[in-house]
Amino acid sequence: MPDPTVIDHPQRKSSYDLVLATFVGMLLISNIGATKLIAFGPDWQVGGVQLLPLITDGGAILFPLTYILGDVLAEVYGLRRANRAIITGFVLAALMSLTFLAVDAAPPAADWPNQDAWHAVLGFVPRIVVASLLGYLAGQLINALVLVRIKQRWGERRLWVRLISSTLIGEFADTLVFCLIAFGPLGNVLGGDSISWPALINYIVVGWLYKVGVEVLFLPVTYRVIAVIKRREATGQA
């Protein structure tokens, strides 16, 4: 049964394609940025727990914004079209990884001296690719599902509750899956080395809290974007 709270007028001009393209673009940029680990602060441990430095990756700069757009997709267009965007992003991210693999394997030109630099940054690292793809897929699908289910229960009321609740659960699933595969014990299966448990826990907690914090900080912006897109969808403006 169609969700009566979802705006979906296929006969009118829609902003869906623009939102989808922006969502996928941010995802691909973030995946490249995630190849670099970033640490903030001095070395500080308390009771064997690594409190500093704060450890995250370059993807954290832009990736939280994909959850804001994921919220917009689920809130305005419903679960089916949100999942379509999520799967599209997954397929294109996988294609990007395979393209980097092919480029890395191709012989460099004799006068091009940057093969080692290319391989170090964009070379095919199976555990990072698998971690990124599976973390993204789990997090975004859960995020969209939670938001839509809360909306079906409460209707248009309490938008902030479904935005924050979906982000708390979705971002935790994303961060946990990524970290356990990319830098945790699950990565050993794919030939990677795991970091220490204190550092891993630090990485998971800091990454999750940071992403949720960005969502909360941008909540007024998310409200505004959702309102504008709903109004445009209702009037048929692209």
PyMOL commands that set and color helices and strands:
alter all, ss='L'
color gray80, all
select helices_A, chain A and resi 16-33+58-61+63-105+115-122+126-154+159-182+185-190+197-217+219-235
alter helices_A, ss='H'
color red, helices_A
select strands_A, chain A and resi 37-46+49-57
alter strands_A, ss='S'
color yellow, strands_A
deselect
rebuild
show_as cartoon
